[in-house]
Amino acid sequence: FEVPSIQLGVCTFGTIPLVPFHKANKHKLSTAPVFDMYETHENCPDKYGEKITLKSQELTVHYFCLLMSSGVYQRGEENEGIYGFLVDDIKQEVRRSSRLKCAVCKKNGASVGCYVKSCQKKVHFPCGKQHQFIFQFTDLFPSYCKDHSPTQSLPVSACVSEPMSCSVCLDPIEPVLSYSVLKCPACHGSWFHRDCVQVNQAHSAGMFFFRCTLCNNKDMFQQEMLRMGVHIPERDAAWELEENAYGELLQVYQHCDAKKCLSHNGRTYSSRTGWFQILRCALCGSRGTHRKCGSLKLDETNWACEDCAGAVDGTGRLFAILCLFWSNWAVKGIVFWCYLICCAKNKLEINIDNLMIGRPFLLGGSAREILQELASQTSQHQLSMPVVVNGNKVLEAAMELVKRSDFNPSHALAVRFTSNKHSSSPDTCPGNTRHFLRLLVQQLQDTVFEGPDVKRWLLYVVSFLCPVSLALREDVYFDVGCLLSLSLVHGGPPLGFFSRALYLCLFNFPRDTPLTVEDMGNTGFTDKSASEYLEVAGCTRPVESLSDKDTLVKDIVSFHLITRMQLPVQRFCEGLKTLGVFDQVQMFPGAFVGLFCSSHDKLTADTMAALFTVQFSDQEETVEKETASLCSLVSVGRCATSLEDVLIFATSADVVPAVGFSPSPSLSFLHPLDPAGCIKTTGNWGKRNKLQLGKIH
């Protein structure tokens, strides 16, 4: 047979028009240089490999087309022919494929055949890419048609939650393994789009940095991706190949930024030692000062610039600016950033007062003050959300509330109980709302969290929506976070039942605190379930030393508390962002740790005295009697009524809400004297937070 006519510039093995699609950018088993992408349809090395033209032989091929052709092999040296593929062998393959018709486009020249001998499907390499052929860039470079291509499956014993999003692009993903959706073989928890792992990860990371984004496994992950047809370039990561990519790291800041530099040799002069050695900021490294100019001691080596020192201790301007910038007010953040740029260009002093824009600024403070600021966004709305609770089904009523199409967390709650006990209370009574939120938090604590009362963790399997895949599909964890935020801002009780480990995973506080096996709580396994659990966690390996045991324990803790719970915790955090609660807690985690993790303090006389504003009479002769009446109320043992009963009677709350009371509770005295001398109210139970006492004779 004669060699068919070859059009120079068109791939011999794929003469159909090619559509650019970003794929990996390097041939296998070769040391040829990396080529950049081209804009024309055929010049797409990411998808089809390097386009090579031998003008003397009038031959043009894509490297991947050459690799995957079934009848040609690399019989020469690297510098012979096309990376070891001899020209005569290539021409022989052209003769062979010219008689083979493509199963997709029905044109001749199909050089790629299915590796299964009984299968007769032949395709052009570009046609195969478009019709879910799998090309394995390893060993003998086999190709598989859609009917015989390798597939993935979950182990029968794997208790892995179904994914909600791609672990590479974070977009929603269909939780069904297919040609387009792959998973990690090590953790089974990382699912991703084929295009994402190929384009955004493999092509960028290269063989040395390509690994699972969730469990960080490299060997098993790479082998599985090669089996599933993902091309991994044999080169360093793309960011390592950029020319002079890390040149800035070699430059050391050498400039004195003191208001008045005392060096006669200028601000850039730095001696090796002594008064005029430039010390750089130990925190940012982008500011410097001479020891003499900064009024430092001769032996001082650590120095922090004014901005960093203020940010660390929470008193400086930079701290206030950062807090404003990272708040939820996106428009204000943009205005603020433009303001900063203008000040920097014109060397103007930054004035925090110009950035307030009609709203008080949170510069830390207590958790209650921050929640009160968040609660101010609810007082601006006159509308209310009706909530009808049938009996004790508080959680069901709350779940129905957040799933309504007209649900708005900024609207007030109008709670009505259908039981006889509370049917007499009006819909808008704060007593109903507080009672509803207290029962809601208690039921969430008992249903969605596990562990001791003050050390609870999110349940992996929600008891009222089992299994966890259904809970994720119904987005229960998001709803739970939303309800807790709603409770905190609308007057619910402090939570107080989060474990320190859960708080650490949510808000990274305290920082640099490792999780331990104690944080797993009372997790029990039988011999069979323990072996299955270790297999799912990827921890089935021999333990030959104490260090191996410690490493195994760390891996189990990491899987149990982090890897296994990644999606539930992620959705729970998204729910906590309702009304801006999560962002504020993340900004001031130290202020909120007690509210989330500490049990409620028992009410004391001092607490009650600080909580209530006492309104004494103007007449001096009655003040003594009023004081005696007050003392009898708060003194332990002198009154049959407990302080909790007094608080419930006056405010309808048995604990002080996380956001506090609005208005603040007040205490006054009845005139004329009540004959019984007992506690009375104005009749609006829990509405005005007002308590009236009769004076003692």
C-alpha positions in Angstrom: 0.0 0.0 0.0 1.1 3.5 -0.7 1.2 6.1 2.1 -2.1 8.2 1.9 -1.7 11.8 1.0 -0.8 13.9 4.0 -1.8 17.5 4.5 1.0 19.3 6.2 -0.2 21.0 9.5 -3.1 18.5 10.0 -2.7 15.6 12.5 -2.4 12.4 10.5 -4.3 10.4 13.1 -7.2 12.8 13.7 -8.2 14.8 10.6 -11.6 16.0 12.0 -11.9 19.5 13.4 -10.8 19.7 17.0 -12.5 21.6 19.8 -10.1 23.1 22.4 -10.6 21.6 25.8 -8.0 22.2 28.6 -6.4 19.0 29.6 -3.0 17.9 30.8 0.1 19.3 29.0 2.9 16.7 28.9 3.6 13.5 27.2 4.5 10.4 29.2 7.9 8.6 29.1 9.6 11.5 27.6 11.9 14.3 28.5 10.8 16.7 25.8 10.2 20.3 26.9 6.7 21.6 27.9 4.9 23.5 25.2 2.4 26.3 25.8 -1.2 26.2 24.6 -2.1 27.6 21.2 -5.3 29.4 20.3 -6.1 27.4 17.1 -8.4 24.4 17.3 -5.8 21.8 16.6 -3.0 23.4 18.7 -4.4 22.3 22.0 -1.5 20.4 23.8 -3.5 20.1 27.0 -6.0 17.9 25.3 -4.2 16.3 22.4 -0.5 16.7 23.3 2.1 18.6 21.5 1.5 19.1 17.8 4.7 18.0 16.0 5.5 18.7 12.4 8.4 17.1 10.4 8.7 19.3 7.3 11.3 17.0 5.7 8.9 14.1 6.0 5.8 16.2 5.4 4.3 14.6 8.6 2.2 16.2 11.4 1.0 14.4 14.5 -0.4 15.1 17.9 1.7 13.4 20.5 -1.3 11.9 22.3 -2.7 10.6 19.0 0.7 8.9 18.4 0.8 7.4 21.9 -2.7 5.9 21.8 -2.4 4.5 18.2 -2.7 0.7 18.5 -0.2 -0.3 15.9 2.9 1.8 16.6 5.5 1.4 19.3 8.5 3.4 20.6 11.4 1.5 19.1 14.0 4.2 18.8 16.0 6.5 21.1 14.5 9.8 22.4 16.3 11.8 19.7 15.1 9.6 16.8 12.0 10.3 14.8 9.3 11.8 17.1 10.5 11.1 20.7 11.5 7.5 19.8 8.7 6.8 17.4 10.4 6.1 14.1 9.1 7.8 10.9 8.8 4.5 9.0 6.7 3.0 11.9 4.5 6.1 11.9 3.9 5.8 8.1 3.1 2.1 8.5 0.5 3.0 11.2 -1.0 5.6 8.8 -1.3 2.8 6.1 -3.0 0.5 8.6 -5.4 3.1 10.0 -6.4 4.4 6.6 -8.5 1.3 6.1 -10.2 1.5 9.5 -13.5 3.4 9.9 -14.2 5.5 13.0 -17.1 4.2 15.0 -18.1 7.8 15.8 -17.6 10.0 12.7 -17.6 7.1 10.2 -14.5 8.4 8.5 -11.3 6.4 7.8 -8.1 6.8 9.8 -9.3 5.4 13.1 -5.9 4.5 14.7 -7.2 3.8 18.2 -8.8 0.6 19.1 -10.4 -0.8 22.3 -7.9 -2.8 24.3 -10.4 -5.6 24.8 -9.6 -8.1 22.0 -13.2 -9.1 21.4 -14.3 -5.5 20.9 -14.0 -4.2 17.3 -14.5 -0.4 18.0 -12.0 1.9 16.4 -12.0 5.7 16.7 -9.9 8.7 16.1 -8.3 10.0 19.3 -10.4 13.2 19.3 -13.6 11.3 18.6 -12.8 9.0 21.5 -12.3 12.0 23.9 -15.8 13.2 22.9 -17.5 9.8 23.4 -16.1 8.8 26.8 -13.2 6.6 25.7 -10.8 6.2 28.5 -7.1 6.5 27.6 -4.6 5.3 30.2 -1.3 7.1 30.1 0.6 4.3 31.7 2.2 0.9 30.9 1.2 0.0 27.3 -1.1 3.1 27.0 -4.3 1.0 26.5 -7.6 2.6 25.4 -11.1 1.4 26.4 -14.5 2.1 24.8 -17.5 3.2 26.8 -18.7 -0.4 27.2 -15.4 -1.8 28.5 -14.0 1.2 30.3 -12.9 0.8 34.0 -15.4 2.0 36.6 -15.4 3.0 40.2 -17.6 1.8 43.0 -17.9 2.3 46.8 -16.9 -0.6 49.2 -19.9 -2.4 50.6 -18.9 -1.6 54.1 -18.1 2.1 53.5 -20.2 4.4 55.7 -19.3 7.5 53.6 -21.7 10.4 53.2 -22.8 11.3 49.7 -21.0 14.4 48.5 -22.7 17.7 48.1 -20.0 19.5 46.1 -16.9 18.9 44.0 -13.8 18.9 46.2 -11.8 20.8 43.6 -14.2 23.5 42.2 -16.7 23.3 45.2 -19.7 23.5 42.7 -22.6 21.1 43.3 -22.0 17.5 42.1 -24.3 14.7 41.2 -23.5 12.0 43.8 -23.3 9.1 41.2 -20.0 7.7 40.1 -19.7 7.9 36.3 -17.3 8.9 33.5 -17.7 12.6 34.6 -17.7 12.1 38.4 -14.7 10.4 40.1 -13.7 9.8 43.7 -10.6 9.2 45.8 -9.9 5.5 46.4 -8.3 6.2 49.8 -10.8 8.2 51.7 -13.9 7.7 49.5 -15.0 11.1 50.7 -13.5 13.3 48.0 -15.6 13.4 44.9 -14.8 15.6 41.9 -15.6 16.3 38.3 -13.2 14.6 35.8 -12.6 18.0 34.1 -11.8 19.6 37.4 -9.2 17.0 38.5 -7.7 17.0 35.0 -7.6 20.7 34.2 -7.5 22.5 37.5 -5.4 20.0 39.5 -3.4 17.4 37.5 -2.2 19.9 34.8 -1.3 22.4 37.4 0.2 20.2 40.1 2.2 17.7 38.0 3.3 14.3 39.2 5.2 15.6 42.2 2.3 17.5 43.8 -0.8 15.7 42.5 -2.7 14.2 45.4 -6.2 14.0 47.0 -7.4 17.4 48.2 -9.1 15.9 51.2 -7.0 13.0 52.6 -3.7 14.1 51.0 -3.0 10.6 49.7 -0.6 10.5 46.8 0.3 6.9 45.7 -3.2 5.3 45.6 -4.7 8.5 44.3 -2.3 8.8 41.3 -2.6 5.1 40.4 -6.4 5.3 40.4 -6.5 8.5 38.4 -4.2 7.0 35.8 -6.5 3.9 35.7 -9.5 6.2 35.1 -7.8 8.0 32.2 -6.5 11.2 33.9 -3.2 12.4 32.4 -0.6 13.4 35.0 2.3 15.4 33.4 5.7 14.1 34.4 7.0 17.5 35.5 7.2 19.8 38.4 4.2 21.9 39.4 3.3 24.8 37.1 4.0 27.3 39.9 7.5 25.9 40.2 8.2 26.4 36.5 7.5 30.1 36.4 10.7 32.1 35.7 11.9 33.9 38.8 8.6 32.9 40.6 10.2 33.2 44.1 12.6 36.0 43.4 10.9 38.3 45.8 11.7 35.9 48.7 15.4 36.6 48.1 14.9 40.3 48.7 15.2 41.5 52.3 13.4 44.7 53.4 16.1 47.3 54.2 14.6 50.6 55.0 14.1 52.6 58.2 10.5 53.7 58.5 10.8 55.8 61.7 9.3 59.2 61.6 12.7 60.7 62.1 15.7 58.7 60.9 18.9 59.5 62.9 21.3 57.7 60.5 23.7 60.1 58.6 24.0 57.5 55.8 20.3 57.5 55.0 17.3 55.3 55.7 18.6 52.3 53.6 21.9 52.0 55.5 22.2 49.0 57.8 25.2 48.0 59.8 25.8 44.4 60.7 25.5 45.2 64.4 25.0 48.2 66.7 22.6 51.1 66.8 22.2 51.5 63.1 21.4 47.9 62.2 17.9 47.7 60.6 15.5 45.5 62.5 12.5 44.2 60.4 9.0 43.7 61.9 8.9 40.2 63.4 5.3 39.9 62.3 4.9 41.3 58.8 8.6 41.8 57.7 7.5 44.8 55.6 8.5 47.5 58.0 11.9 48.3 59.5 13.7 50.7 61.9 17.2 51.4 63.1 17.6 50.5 66.8 18.5 54.1 67.5 15.6 55.5 65.5 13.1 53.1 67.2 14.5 53.8 70.7 15.4 50.2 71.1 18.0 48.7 73.4 21.3 47.6 71.9 20.6 43.9 72.6 17.0 43.9 71.3 16.4 41.7 68.2 12.6 41.4 68.2 10.5 44.4 67.1 7.0 44.9 65.8 5.8 47.8 63.7 3.0 50.0 65.0 0.3 48.5 62.8 1.2 44.9 63.7 1.5 45.6 67.4 -1.9 47.3 67.4 -3.5 44.4 65.5 -2.1 41.8 67.9 -3.2 43.5 71.1 -6.5 44.7 69.6 -6.0 48.4 70.3 -4.5 49.8 67.1 -6.1 51.3 64.1 -5.2 48.4 61.9 -7.2 46.0 64.1 -10.3 48.2 63.8 -9.8 48.5 60.0 -9.4 44.7 59.6 -12.6 44.1 61.6 -14.5 46.4 59.4 -13.2 45.0 56.2 -14.0 41.4 57.1 -17.5 42.1 58.3 -20.5 41.1 56.3 -21.2 44.5 54.9 -19.8 44.0 51.4 -20.7 47.5 50.1 -19.0 49.1 53.1 -16.0 46.9 52.6 -15.7 48.2 49.0 -16.1 51.8 50.1 -13.5 51.2 52.8 -11.0 49.7 50.4 -11.3 52.6 48.0 -10.9 54.9 51.0 -7.7 53.2 51.9 -6.2 53.4 48.4 -7.0 57.1 48.3 -5.3 57.7 51.6 -2.3 55.7 50.6 -1.8 57.6 47.3 -2.2 61.0 48.9 -0.4 60.1 52.1 -3.4 61.1 54.2 -4.1 59.9 57.8 -6.8 57.2 58.0 -9.7 58.4 60.0 -11.8 55.6 61.4 -14.7 58.0 62.0 -15.1 58.4 58.2 -15.7 54.7 57.9 -18.7 54.3 60.3 -21.2 55.0 57.5 -24.3 55.3 59.8 -23.7 52.2 62.0 -21.9 51.7 65.2 -18.7 49.7 64.8 -18.0 46.5 66.7 -14.5 46.6 68.1 -14.7 43.4 70.1 -16.6 43.6 73.4 -18.6 40.9 75.0 -20.6 38.2 73.2 -23.8 39.8 74.4 -22.9 43.3 73.0 -22.1 41.7 69.6 -25.3 39.8 69.6 -27.3 42.9 70.5 -25.7 44.7 67.5 -26.8 41.8 65.3 -30.3 41.8 66.9 -30.7 45.5 65.8 -31.3 44.3 62.2 -34.4 42.4 63.4 -36.0 45.4 65.2 -36.2 47.3 61.9 -38.8 44.9 60.5 -42.4 45.2 61.7 -43.4 41.9 60.0 -43.5 38.7 61.9 -43.2 35.0 61.0 -46.1 32.9 62.5 -45.1 29.7 64.2 -47.7 27.2 65.4 -46.4 24.5 67.7 -48.6 21.4 68.2 -48.0 20.0 71.6 -44.3 19.5 72.3 -43.3 19.2 68.6 -41.1 22.3 68.7 -38.3 20.9 66.5 -40.8 19.9 63.7 -42.4 23.4 63.8 -38.9 25.0 63.6 -37.9 22.9 60.6 -41.1 23.8 58.8 -40.4 27.4 59.5 -36.9 27.5 57.9 -38.0 25.6 54.9 -40.8 28.1 54.0 -40.3 30.0 50.8 -41.1 33.3 52.6 -38.8 32.6 55.6 -36.9 35.7 56.6 -34.6 35.4 59.7 -34.8 39.2 60.3 -38.5 39.1 61.0 -39.8 38.6 64.5 -41.3 35.3 65.6 -45.0 35.1 66.5 -45.3 31.8 68.4 -48.5 30.2 69.3 -48.8 26.9 71.2 -51.9 24.8 70.6 -51.7 23.1 74.0 -54.0 24.3 76.8 -51.0 25.4 78.9 -50.0 28.2 76.5 -53.1 28.8 74.4 -54.0 31.8 76.4 -50.8 33.7 75.5 -51.1 36.1 72.5 -49.1 35.3 69.4 -46.7 38.2 69.8 -45.9 37.6 73.5 -42.1 37.4 74.1 -42.9 34.7 76.7 -44.1 32.4 74.0 -41.0 33.1 71.8 -38.5 32.6 74.7 -40.2 29.4 75.8 -40.2 28.2 72.1 -36.5 28.9 71.7 -35.6 27.3 75.0 -37.4 24.1 74.1 -35.9 24.3 70.5 -32.3 24.5 71.8 -32.9 21.6 74.2 -34.4 19.4 71.5 -31.6 20.2 69.1 -29.1 19.3 71.8 -30.7 16.0 72.4 -31.4 15.1 68.7 -28.6 16.4 66.5 -25.6 16.3 69.0 -24.0 13.5 70.8 -21.9 13.2 74.0 -22.1 14.5 77.5 -24.3 17.5 78.3 -21.4 20.1 78.1 -19.2 18.2 75.6 -21.3 17.5 72.6 -20.4 16.9 68.9 -22.5 16.8 65.8 -24.1 13.5 65.2 -23.0 11.7 62.0 -26.4 10.1 61.8 -29.2 12.4 62.7 -31.8 10.4 64.7 -34.9 11.9 63.1 -33.4 11.8 59.6 -31.4 8.6 59.1 -29.0 7.8 57.5 -26.6 10.8 57.1 -26.9 10.8 53.3 -30.6 11.6 53.8 -29.7 14.3 56.3 -27.3 15.9 53.8 -29.8 15.6 51.0 -32.4 17.3 53.1 -29.8 19.8 54.2 -30.6 19.2 57.9 -27.2 20.4 59.2 -27.7 23.7 57.5 -31.1 24.1 59.0 -29.7 23.3 62.5 -27.1 25.9 62.2 -29.7 28.4 61.0 -32.0 27.6 63.9 -29.1 28.1 66.5 -28.2 31.4 65.0 -31.9 32.4 65.0 -32.2 31.4 68.7 -29.1 33.4 69.7 -30.2 36.6 68.0 -33.9 36.4 68.8 -33.6 35.9 72.5 -32.9 32.2 73.0 -30.7 30.9 75.9 -26.9 30.5 75.7 -26.0 27.2 74.1 -23.3 25.9 76.5 -23.2 22.3 75.2 -20.6 22.5 72.5 -17.4 20.4 73.1 -14.2 22.3 72.9 -13.2 20.1 70.0 -16.3 21.1 68.0 -15.7 24.7 68.7 -12.1 24.3 67.6 -13.2 22.7 64.3 -15.7 25.4 63.7 -13.8 28.5 64.7 -10.2 27.4 65.0 -10.0 28.5 68.7 -7.8 28.1 70.6 -5.4 28.2 67.8 -2.7 25.4 67.2 -4.6 23.1 69.6 -4.4 19.5 68.3 -7.4 17.1 68.6 -6.9 14.2 70.9 -8.6 10.8 71.3 -10.5 12.2 74.3 -12.3 14.5 71.9 -14.0 11.4 70.3 -16.0 10.8 73.4 -17.4 7.4 74.2 -17.2 6.0 70.7 -17.5 2.2 71.0 -16.9 -0.5 68.4 -17.3 -4.2 68.2 -14.4 -6.3 66.8 -16.1 -6.5 63.4 -17.3 -2.8 63.2 -13.8 -1.7 64.4 -12.1 -3.5 61.5 -14.6 -2.1 59.0 -14.2 1.4 60.4 -10.4 1.2 60.1 -10.7 0.1 56.5 -13.0 3.0 55.6 -10.7 5.4 57.4 -7.7 4.1 55.5 -6.0 3.1 58.7 -5.7 -0.7 58.2 -2.0 -1.2 58.6 0.4 -3.1 60.9 1.5 -1.5 64.1 5.0 -2.4 65.0 6.1 0.3 67.4 4.7 2.9 69.8 5.3 5.6 67.3 3.2 3.6 64.8 0.5 3.4 67.4 0.5 7.1 68.0 0.4 7.8 64.3 -2.5 5.4 63.9 -4.4 7.1 66.7 -3.9 10.6 65.2 -5.1 9.3 61.8 -8.2 7.8 63.4 -9.0 11.0 65.3 -8.5 13.1 62.2 -10.8 10.8 60.2 -13.5 10.6 62.9 -13.6 14.3 63.7 -12.6 16.0 60.5 -12.6 13.9 57.3 -15.8 12.0 58.1 -17.6 15.2 59.2 -16.4 17.5 56.5 -19.7 18.0 54.7 -21.9 18.1 57.8 -19.6 20.6 59.5 -19.4 22.7 56.2 -23.2 22.9 55.9 -23.6 23.5 59.7 -21.2 26.5 59.3 -23.2 27.8 56.4 -26.3 27.7 58.5 -24.6 29.5 61.4 -23.9 32.4 59.0 -27.6 33.4 59.3 -27.9 36.9 60.6 -24.1 37.2 60.6 -23.5 35.0 63.7 -20.8 32.8 62.3 -18.7 35.7 61.0 -18.8 37.5 64.3 -17.9 34.4 66.3 -15.0 33.7 63.9 -13.8 37.3 64.3 -14.0 37.2 68.2 -13.9 33.5 69.1 -12.5 34.2 72.6 -15.6 36.3 73.5 -18.0 33.5 72.4 -16.3 30.4 73.7 -18.2 30.6 77.1 -21.5 31.1 75.4 -21.1 28.0 73.3 -19.1 25.7 75.6 -19.8 26.6 79.2 -22.8 25.5 81.2 -25.2 28.2 82.6 -24.1 29.8 85.8 -26.6 29.5 88.7 -28.4 32.8 89.4 -27.1 34.6 92.5 -28.2 37.7 94.4 -25.4 39.7 92.8 -26.6 38.6 89.3 -30.1 39.6 90.0 -29.1 42.9 91.4 -27.1 43.7 88.3 -29.8 42.4 86.0 -32.8 44.4 87.4 -33.0 48.2 87.5 -34.5 49.1 90.9 -36.8 52.1 91.0 -37.0 53.3 94.6 -39.5 55.9 95.8 -38.7 59.5 96.1 -39.8 59.6 99.7 -37.0 58.8 102.1 -39.3 57.2 104.7 -40.5 54.5 102.3 -37.0 53.7 100.9 -36.1 51.6 104.0 -39.2 49.5 103.7 -38.6 49.0 100.0 -35.0 48.0 100.7 -36.1 45.4 103.3 -38.6 44.0 100.8 -35.9 43.7 98.1 -33.5 42.0 100.6 -36.1 39.4 101.5 -36.5 38.6 97.8 -32.8 38.0 97.0 -31.7 36.5 100.4 -31.2 32.8 100.3 -33.4 30.9 102.8 -35.7 33.9 103.6 -38.0 33.4 100.7 -39.7 30.3 99.5 -39.5 31.5 95.9 -36.2 30.7 94.1 -34.3 33.3 92.0 -35.1 31.3 88.9 -38.8 31.5 89.7 -38.5 35.3 90.1 -36.8 35.6 86.7 -39.4 33.4 85.0 -42.2 35.3 86.6 -40.8 38.7 85.5 -39.4 37.8 82.1 -40.7 34.3 81.2 -37.1 33.1 80.9 -35.4 30.8 83.3 -31.9 31.9 82.2 -30.6 35.2 80.9 -30.8 35.1 77.1 -27.6 35.1 75.1 -28.6 38.5 73.7 -29.8 39.8 77.0 -33.2 41.4 77.8 -34.8 44.2 75.8 -36.0 46.3 77.5 -33.8 45.7 80.6 -35.8 44.2 83.5 -36.9 46.7 86.1 -38.2 46.4 89.6 -40.6 48.8 91.3 -42.8 48.9 94.4 -46.6 48.9 94.7 -48.4 51.9 96.3 -50.5 51.8 98.3 -49.1 48.7 100.2 -50.4 45.4 99.1 -52.0 43.7 102.1 -50.4 40.4 101.2 -47.0 41.9 100.7 -46.3 39.5 97.9 -44.9 39.6 94.4 -47.2 41.0 91.7 -47.0 41.9 88.0 -48.8 44.4 85.9 -50.7 41.7 84.1 -48.6 41.6 80.9 -46.7 38.4 81.6 -43.2 38.5 80.3 -43.9 41.4 78.0 -42.4 44.4 79.7 -39.8 42.6 81.9 -41.2 44.5 84.8 -41.6 43.2 88.4 -43.5 44.9 91.2 -43.1 44.2 94.9 -45.2 45.0 97.9 -43.4 46.7 100.8 -43.0 44.9 104.1 -44.7 46.7 107.1 
